[in-house]
């Protein structure tokens, strides 16, 4: 199969998986609200009532999808990725209330992630091991997309997804060494630890110093996963730089116009993920450029 056909196939697969991930994000939120309620913590009662009907099904397998507003069971043609949302102009087909942008953004984002991963994969496809490594990467990406959406909307990174992502990231780090003909020596370990220290250790220090006021511990765990994925301290530094640069580009206009204040909470997780993808896909080109202009 040629690259164009494979790109189209992965795009369609990504959009279909993205539809499933959109439902997963809402079920994760429903379970979180139920857990907060049982623990006596502050929670949105309105949101809890709206999502109570889906709090039992973790990944949407035990019950059928339905509208969160009117409760109507959705037919298969209501669940077609992107097309169903576009055909109803982002509204429920039955009660005509707004569905929101979360679902189509996840579907489009997952499709783009799958297609870009195919073209920008830095390790090649020359063996079964490399193809398996690519498959692991796509699974990690699925978890990261859920974390991205959840953190962007609710400023939380749920352990239900985070822990499997960390485990898979560790397997990915080992798989990169094996498939690239490297060895598990002190040099590799030092670079890996440096990558983790930059993307997780710095945020851990901030978490300790601020006692959780500046940053959540979920970002520390996310940094661990992303550091394992990159595996090189140079790439981790690029990821951290890009994450902060994008954050400044997004936040500074809001501060200058008064739409944001210094106390406004900002999700760091999506910024870190953007930085990691930039470093993984273009990091070596960035390093080569700066090395070239410095010599």
C-alpha positions as CSV (number, residue, x, y, z in Angstrom):
1,X,0.0,0.0,0.0
2,X,1.4,3.4,-1.0
3,X,1.8,6.3,1.5
4,X,-1.2,8.3,0.2
5,X,-3.6,5.4,0.6
6,X,-2.1,4.5,4.0
7,X,-2.5,8.2,5.0
8,X,-6.2,8.2,4.1
9,X,-6.7,4.9,5.9
10,X,-5.1,6.1,9.1
11,X,-7.0,9.4,8.9
12,X,-10.3,7.6,8.7
13,X,-9.2,5.2,11.5
14,X,-8.1,8.2,13.6
15,X,-11.4,10.0,13.1
16,X,-13.4,6.9,14.1
17,X,-11.2,6.4,17.2
18,X,-11.6,10.1,18.0
19,X,-15.4,9.6,18.1
20,X,-14.8,6.9,20.7
21,X,-12.4,9.2,22.6
22,X,-14.9,12.0,22.7
23,X,-17.3,9.7,24.6
24,X,-14.5,8.5,26.8
25,X,-13.6,12.0,27.9
26,X,-17.2,12.6,29.1
27,X,-17.4,9.3,30.9
28,X,-14.1,10.1,32.7
29,X,-15.6,13.4,33.8
30,X,-18.8,11.6,35.0
31,X,-16.7,9.2,37.1
32,X,-14.6,12.0,38.5
33,X,-17.7,14.0,39.6
34,X,-19.1,10.8,41.3
35,X,-15.8,10.2,43.1
36,X,-15.6,13.9,44.2
37,X,-19.2,13.7,45.5
38,X,-18.5,10.5,47.5
39,X,-15.3,12.0,48.9
40,X,-17.2,15.1,50.1
41,X,-15.2,17.4,47.8
42,X,-16.5,20.4,45.9
43,X,-18.1,19.5,42.6
44,X,-20.6,21.0,40.1
45,X,-24.0,19.7,41.0
46,X,-25.4,20.7,37.7
47,X,-22.7,18.9,35.7
48,X,-23.1,15.9,38.0
49,X,-26.8,15.6,37.3
50,X,-26.2,16.0,33.5
51,X,-23.6,13.3,33.4
52,X,-25.0,10.9,36.1
53,X,-26.5,8.6,33.5
54,X,-23.1,7.8,32.0
55,X,-21.1,7.5,35.2
56,X,-21.3,3.8,35.3
57,X,-19.9,3.0,31.9
58,X,-16.1,3.6,31.7
59,X,-15.5,3.5,28.0
60,X,-19.0,3.5,26.5
61,X,-19.2,-0.3,26.1
62,X,-21.9,-1.0,28.7
63,X,-24.5,1.4,27.4
64,X,-25.4,3.2,24.2
65,X,-24.5,6.8,23.5
66,X,-27.2,9.4,24.1
67,X,-27.7,13.1,24.1
68,X,-26.6,14.7,27.4
69,X,-29.4,17.2,27.2
70,X,-32.5,15.2,26.2
71,X,-31.3,11.7,26.9
72,X,-32.3,10.4,23.5
73,X,-30.4,7.3,22.4
74,X,-28.3,8.2,19.3
75,X,-28.6,6.2,16.1
76,X,-25.6,5.1,14.1
77,X,-26.0,8.0,11.7
78,X,-25.7,10.4,14.7
79,X,-22.2,9.0,15.5
80,X,-20.4,9.3,12.2
81,X,-17.1,11.1,12.9
82,X,-17.2,14.8,11.9
83,X,-20.0,14.3,9.4
84,X,-22.8,13.8,11.9
85,X,-21.8,17.0,13.8
86,X,-21.5,19.0,10.6
87,X,-24.9,17.8,9.2
88,X,-26.7,19.1,12.3
89,X,-24.6,22.2,12.6
90,X,-23.3,21.1,16.0
91,X,-26.7,20.5,17.5
92,X,-28.6,17.5,18.8
93,X,-30.8,16.1,16.0
94,X,-33.7,15.6,18.4
95,X,-33.7,18.4,21.0
96,X,-31.7,20.9,18.8
97,X,-29.5,22.0,21.8
98,X,-25.8,22.7,21.1
99,X,-23.5,19.7,21.3
100,X,-20.3,21.9,21.6
101,X,-17.0,21.7,19.8
102,X,-15.2,19.2,22.0
103,X,-16.2,16.1,20.0
104,X,-15.4,17.3,16.5
105,X,-12.1,18.8,17.7
106,X,-11.1,15.4,19.2
107,X,-12.1,13.6,16.0
108,X,-10.2,16.0,13.7
109,X,-7.3,16.1,16.1
110,X,-7.0,12.3,16.3
111,X,-7.2,12.0,12.5
112,X,-4.5,14.6,12.0
113,X,-2.3,13.0,14.7
114,X,-2.5,9.6,13.0
115,X,-1.7,11.1,9.5
116,X,1.1,13.3,10.7
117,X,2.6,10.5,12.7
118,X,2.9,8.4,9.6
119,X,4.7,11.1,7.7
120,X,6.9,12.5,10.5
121,X,7.8,9.2,12.2
122,X,11.5,9.6,12.9
123,X,12.5,5.9,13.3
124,X,11.5,4.3,10.0
125,X,9.4,1.3,9.1
126,X,12.2,-1.1,8.0
127,X,11.3,-4.0,10.3
128,X,8.6,-5.6,12.2
129,X,10.0,-4.2,15.4
130,X,9.8,-0.6,14.0
131,X,6.2,-1.2,12.9
132,X,5.3,-2.5,16.4
133,X,7.0,0.5,17.9
134,X,4.9,2.8,15.7
135,X,1.7,1.0,16.8
136,X,2.7,1.5,20.5
137,X,3.3,5.2,19.6
138,X,-0.3,5.5,18.2
139,X,-1.7,3.9,21.4
140,X,0.3,6.4,23.5
141,X,-1.0,9.2,21.3
142,X,-4.6,8.0,21.9
143,X,-4.0,8.3,25.7
144,X,-2.4,11.7,25.3
145,X,-5.3,13.0,23.2
146,X,-7.7,12.1,26.0
147,X,-5.4,13.8,28.5
148,X,-5.1,16.9,26.3
149,X,-8.8,17.3,26.0
150,X,-9.6,16.6,29.7
151,X,-6.9,19.0,30.9
152,X,-7.8,21.7,28.5
153,X,-11.5,21.6,29.6
154,X,-11.2,20.7,33.3
155,X,-7.6,21.4,34.3
156,X,-7.1,17.8,35.5
157,X,-5.0,14.8,34.2
158,X,-6.8,11.7,35.4
159,X,-4.6,8.8,36.6
160,X,-7.0,6.3,34.9
161,X,-5.3,7.4,31.6
162,X,-2.0,8.8,33.0
163,X,-0.7,5.6,34.5
164,X,-1.1,3.4,31.4
165,X,0.5,6.2,29.3
166,X,3.5,6.3,31.7
167,X,3.9,2.5,31.4
168,X,3.6,2.5,27.6
169,X,6.1,5.4,27.4
170,X,8.6,3.4,29.4
171,X,8.1,0.4,27.0
172,X,8.5,2.9,24.1
173,X,11.8,4.2,25.4
174,X,13.2,0.7,25.6
175,X,11.8,-0.1,22.2
176,X,13.6,2.8,20.6
177,X,16.9,1.6,21.9
178,X,16.3,-2.0,20.7
179,X,15.0,-1.0,17.2
180,X,17.7,1.6,16.6
181,X,20.6,-0.8,17.5
182,X,21.6,0.9,20.7
183,X,22.5,-0.5,24.1
184,X,21.2,0.1,27.6
185,X,24.4,1.7,28.9
186,X,25.2,4.6,31.2
187,X,25.2,7.1,28.4
188,X,21.6,6.1,27.4
189,X,20.5,6.1,31.0
190,X,22.0,9.5,31.7
191,X,20.3,11.0,28.6
192,X,17.0,9.4,29.6
193,X,17.2,10.7,33.2
194,X,18.2,14.1,31.9
195,X,15.1,14.1,29.7
196,X,12.9,13.1,32.6
197,X,14.5,15.7,34.9
198,X,13.9,18.5,32.5
199,X,10.2,17.7,31.7
200,X,9.2,16.2,35.1
201,X,11.8,17.2,37.7
202,X,11.5,21.0,37.1
203,X,7.7,20.8,37.4
204,X,8.1,18.7,40.6
205,X,10.3,21.4,42.1
206,X,7.7,24.0,41.2
207,X,5.0,21.8,42.7
208,X,7.0,21.5,45.9
209,X,7.9,25.1,46.2
210,X,4.4,26.4,45.6
211,X,2.7,23.5,47.4
212,X,0.6,22.8,44.4
213,X,-0.5,26.4,43.9
214,X,1.4,27.0,40.6
215,X,1.2,23.6,39.1
216,X,-0.6,20.3,39.6
217,X,1.1,17.0,40.3
218,X,-0.6,15.6,37.2
219,X,1.8,17.8,35.1
220,X,4.7,16.2,37.0
221,X,3.5,12.7,36.0
222,X,2.8,13.8,32.4
223,X,6.4,15.2,32.2
224,X,7.7,11.8,33.3
225,X,5.8,10.1,30.4
226,X,6.9,12.7,27.9
227,X,10.5,12.6,29.1
228,X,10.5,8.8,28.6
229,X,9.2,9.2,25.1
230,X,11.8,11.7,24.0
231,X,14.7,9.9,25.8
232,X,17.3,12.7,25.1
233,X,17.8,15.7,27.3
234,X,18.4,17.9,24.2
235,X,15.0,17.1,22.8
236,X,13.4,17.5,26.2
237,X,14.9,21.0,26.4
238,X,13.4,21.9,23.0
239,X,10.0,20.5,24.2
240,X,10.2,22.6,27.4
241,X,11.2,25.7,25.4
242,X,8.4,25.3,22.9
243,X,5.8,24.6,25.6
244,X,6.7,27.9,27.4
245,X,6.9,29.8,24.1
246,X,3.4,28.6,23.1
247,X,2.1,29.4,26.6
248,X,3.4,33.0,26.4
249,X,1.9,33.5,22.9
250,X,-1.5,32.3,24.2
251,X,-1.4,33.9,27.7
252,X,0.3,37.3,27.2
253,X,-2.5,38.8,24.9
254,X,-5.1,37.8,27.5
255,X,-3.1,39.5,30.3
256,X,-2.6,42.6,28.3
257,X,-6.3,42.9,27.4
258,X,-7.5,42.0,30.9
259,X,-9.3,38.8,29.8
260,X,-6.8,36.9,32.0
261,X,-5.3,37.7,35.4
262,X,-2.2,36.5,37.2
263,X,-4.4,34.2,39.1
264,X,-6.0,32.6,36.1
265,X,-5.4,28.8,36.0
266,X,-3.8,27.6,32.8
267,X,-3.6,24.0,31.7
268,X,0.1,23.1,31.3
269,X,-0.5,19.6,30.0
270,X,-1.5,20.5,26.5
271,X,1.4,22.9,26.2
272,X,3.8,20.1,27.3
273,X,2.3,17.8,24.7
274,X,2.7,20.3,21.9
275,X,6.3,20.8,23.0
276,X,6.9,17.0,23.0
277,X,5.5,16.5,19.5
278,X,7.6,19.4,18.2
279,X,10.7,17.9,19.7
280,X,10.0,14.4,18.5
281,X,9.0,15.3,14.9
282,X,11.3,18.3,14.3
283,X,13.8,18.3,17.2
284,X,16.7,16.9,15.3
285,X,16.3,19.4,12.5
286,X,16.1,22.2,15.0
287,X,19.3,21.0,16.7
288,X,21.1,20.6,13.4
289,X,20.1,24.2,12.4
290,X,21.4,25.7,15.6
291,X,24.6,23.6,15.5
292,X,25.1,24.7,11.9
293,X,24.8,28.5,12.6
294,X,27.1,28.2,15.7
295,X,30.0,26.7,13.8
